């Protein structure tokens, strides 16, 4: 029997979000209904609201979430009612060419729930990243649920569902930062700071934070940055080189995703070093680099999809490390808010006042 819950929708491009009654169907085969406990306010949700992802309005916003499985559909065996889970937006299929080659973090056929959640009048909703978790409950593919230790704070756990995992994974999984490496991170928002925390966890000896906002650079220090560079007043390429004996960093992570920051990352790395792009560019952006420099500098130019994470492997591991005190995931939670505060949270995000506002239900 379907249920009616309260959720936050984006009704149209750049229109204020609002709370509406959402109809949640019973889970079908391979699906699960999850009672949401916490959901972070991510830049991607703002992009949906602004029409920057697609125009399939109305959107049911929210995707960086944790909660408790309420019910499951036919054939679901990995999770059961009562399990505390983190939701992920890349449910691995197990059958595509990436999965069959033993690289499921690249899965080319990730999936979502087949049924649609709707408004009371039957209008179908597009859930953000196939999740839609600014709601009391949501319907997802069961593979989007990753069981973790229920002792962890839901507000902390949910952050691994997107931004924090993207940043940590960009350093550990994609960039393969190792002990003693030098790392530079361009852009010190939530994802960039998570990359800094990931680099520290991996044992990097020197971690250089780059941003145009001194407030963000101060926060980056608390996450593990050993040096900071304000690129509004200082050439970041020269600064990174001067901090690495003139060579450049072993790994440079672009957490902004603009042509100019990518060029900075490209030239701020050491010969045979690695550039990781985890900031998301917009479709119209173009990059121009001398091909001889791409050839002559060697190394790797990588894009990081969701931190190249495998939720079943990485989520429980990072929760365990957090509970052991080896990585402070709680430091990313700036404030907790209610469903009615999402619009104001977008404004605070735009102003750079928060790492994460987290909706707690």
N, C-alpha and C positions, 0 to 999 in steps of 0.2 A: 504494500500500500504506500503510495507516495506521501511525502511529508512537506510541510510548509515551514520555512525558516526565514530569518532575516539575513540579508546580504547587501553588500555595497556594489552598485553597478555604475558604469560610465555610460550614460545614455546616448551621447553623441560627441563629436570631436570638440575638444576643449570645453565641454559643458561641465559644470560642477557635478561631482559624484553625489549619489543619494542612496539612501537605504530603501530597499524594496523587499516585498515578500517573494521568496524564491521557492519554486516547487522542485523537490528532489525525488526522482523516481527510485523505486527499489533497485538494488544492484542486479544487473544481468550477469550472464556468464563472464567470468574474468574481471568483474568490477567489485568495488567496495564503496560503502558510505562511511565517511570519517567525520566524527564530531571534532570540530576544530577547537584547539585550546589557545593557539597563538599563531600570528602571521605577521611577518615583517613587511614594512612598507618599502618596496624596492623601486629603483629608477625605471625598471621595465614596466611596472604598473602605470607610472606616469606617462611613459611612451605610448602605452595602450590608450590612455585617456586623451592624449594629444593626437591620436590617429597615426602615430609613427610606426606602428607594427603592421596594421591593415585597417580596413574600414568596416569590419564585421561587427558593428555595434548592434545592440548593447553588449558590453563586456561585463562579465562577473569578475571583478578584480581580485588580486591576491594570489600568491603562489609560493611564498617562502614560509612554509607552515609546518606545524606539528599538531598531533591530535591522537584520538583513540578510535580505533576501528569499531564501528557500531554493528555493521552487517556486511556480509560478503555474498557474492553470487556463486553460481554453479562453477565447479572446477577450480576454485581458489584454494590453494593449500599452503602458500607461503606465509600468509597472515590470517589471523582469526579474530573474531570479536573480542574486545578487551585489550588487544595489543596496542602499546604506545608506539607511534610511528612518526617518521619524518617523511613529508611528501617530496617527491622529486618529479621533474618535468621531462625526464628521459628514461621511460620505462623500457628496459632492454628487451629486444624481441627474442634473442637466442638463435635466430635462424638466418639472419642476413649474412652477407659475405664477410663483414667485419666481425660479427659474433663467431662465425664458424672458423675464422682464422685466429681465434683466441684474443680478439681486441674488442671486447664488448663495450668499452668506454667510447668507441667510435660508432656504435650501433647506428645503422642507416635507416632503420625502420622502427623507431620508437613510436609508442602508441599511447592513446588516451582512452577514456571511457567512450563507448559507442553511443550510449543514450545521451540525450540533451537535457540539461536543466532549463527551466523556463520561468517566465513571469506568470502571474496568475491568469493573464489573458491568453496564455499559450505562446507568447513571443519567445523564441529560442534564444538562449544566452550563449555567448562565446566565452568560455572560461579562460582567464589569463594563463598562458602556457599549459593549457589543458588541465588546470587545477581549480581556479576560482575559490580561493580560501578566505576572502574577506566575508565570511558567512559562518553561521552557527554550525552548518554541516555542508559537506560537498560530496560529489560523486566523482570517483576517479577510477582509472584502471588499477587493479590490484598490484600490478608491477610498479606503480608509482608510490607504493607504501614500503618503507624500509623500517623494520623493527629495530628499536634501540632501547637502552636501559631506561626504564620509566622513572628512575630516581632523578634524572636531570630536569632542570627547569624547562618547561615547554617554550618559553620565550627565547631561551638560548638554543635549544635543539632546532627550532624552526629555521634559524638563520643558515643552517647548513643546506637548506633546501634551494638556495640560489647564491646570493652574493658572497657570503663568507666562504662557501665551498669553492666558488669560482676563483677567488683570490688565492686561497691556500693551495688549491690544485694547480693553479698557474705556476706557482713556485715549485711545488714538490713533484707533481705528475708531469706537467708539460715542460717546465724549465729544468727539471731534474737537478735542482740545486743540491750541492753536496757540501760536506764538511770543508770549511776553509775557503769556500767560494766568496767572491765579491758579487753583490747583487745591487742593482739600482731599480727603483720602482717609480715610474712617472705617473702621478695622479694619486692622491692620498685620500680618496673617499673610502667607502666601506670595502670595496673590492681591493683597492690598492693597499689599504691597511691590513687586509687579510693576507695579501701576498707577502707583506712584510712579516707578519706573524708566521706564515708558512716558511719563509726563508730562515727565520730565527730557529724554528723547530727543526729544520733540516741541518742546522749547524753552520750557516753562513758566517764568515768572519767579519765581513763588512757589509752593511746594508744602508744604502743611500736613498733617502726619501726625497722626491722632487715634487714640488707643487708651487702654485702662485699665492697660496694662502698660508700665512704664518700660523694661524690657529690649527690648520690641518697638519702642518709640520710638527707642531708641538705634540699633537695626538699621536702622530706617527712614531715619535720617540718612545711613547709608552707601549707601543706595539712591538718595538724591537729595532727601530732604526738607530744606527750608530752615528749617522751623519745626515744633515738636511741641506737642501739647496732650494732657495726661492728663485724659480726660473723667471719670475717677473723682472727681477733686477740682475740676474746672473745667467750667463750662457750655461745651460745645464750640461751640454756636451763637454765643454772645457772643464767645468767643475767636477764632473764624474771622472774625467781623465786625470785631473790633478789629484784626486783622492785615491787613485789606483795606480800610482807610480807612472802616470802618463800613458797607461795601456788601455784603459777602458775596463768596464765590469765584465765578469764572466757571463752573467745573465742580466739582461735588461728587460723589465716587464712594463709594457705600455698598458696602463689601466685606464687610459682616457679614450683612445680609439679615434684619433684625428690624424690626418696626414702629417701635420707638423710635429706631433709628439712621436709618431712612428719614425720619422726621419731622425729625430733626436735619439730615439732608442737605437736605431740602426748604427749611427755613428758614435754612440757612447759605449758600445760594446767592444771588448777586446777582439783581436784577430781570432777567428775560429770560435768566437763566443756565440751566445744564443740570444735571439730576440723573441719575446713571447707577447703576442697581441691578445689581450683579454678584454680590453675596453671595446665596446660595440660601436662600429662606425655606422653612419647613415648611408643609404643606397647611392646618393649622389657624390660621395667623396671619392677622390681619385688620388693615386700615389704615383709620383715620378721619382725614380732613382737611376743613376747611371748604372747600366748593366755591368760595366767593368768593375764597379765597386761591389756589386753583389757577388761577382765571381772572385774578385781579388781579396775580399775580406774573409771568405770562407764561412764556416760555421753554419748555424741553423736559423731559419726564420720560421717561426711556428705560430699557429693560431690555437687558442685554448678554448675548446668547447666545454663549458660548464666545469672548467678546471680538469678536463679529461678524467672526470671522476667515474668510478663505478660505485653507485650508492650502497650496494650490499657489502662492499669492501670498506669504503672510506667513511661512511657515516658512523657506524659503530666504533671504528678505530678512533675517530676524532672525538667522539663523545667520551670514550674511555680516557684519552689523553687529557681532555678537559677536566674530568673528575679526579685525575691524578695530579692536577695542578701544573701540567706541562704546557698547556696552551689555554689562555684565558678567553674563552668564547664570550663570557658575560660582558667583557669590556666593550663589545660591539653594540650592546643594548643601551642606547642613550635615554630612552623613555618608553614607558608603556602607556597605551591609549585605548580608547574604546572604538567601536565601529563608527560612531558618529564623528570621530576626529580625523578621519582619513584625509579629507580635503585640506585641513590645516597642516597635516603632516607633510603633504606634498609641497606646501609653501615653505615649510621649514627645511625640507630637503633641498629645494631650489636655492635657498639662501645659504646653504652649507652649514646649517646649525647642528645637524645630527649625523651620526653614523647610521643608526637605525632607530626609527620609531617602530614599536611592535604593538600590534593590536592584540589584546588579551581578552579572551571570552570566558 
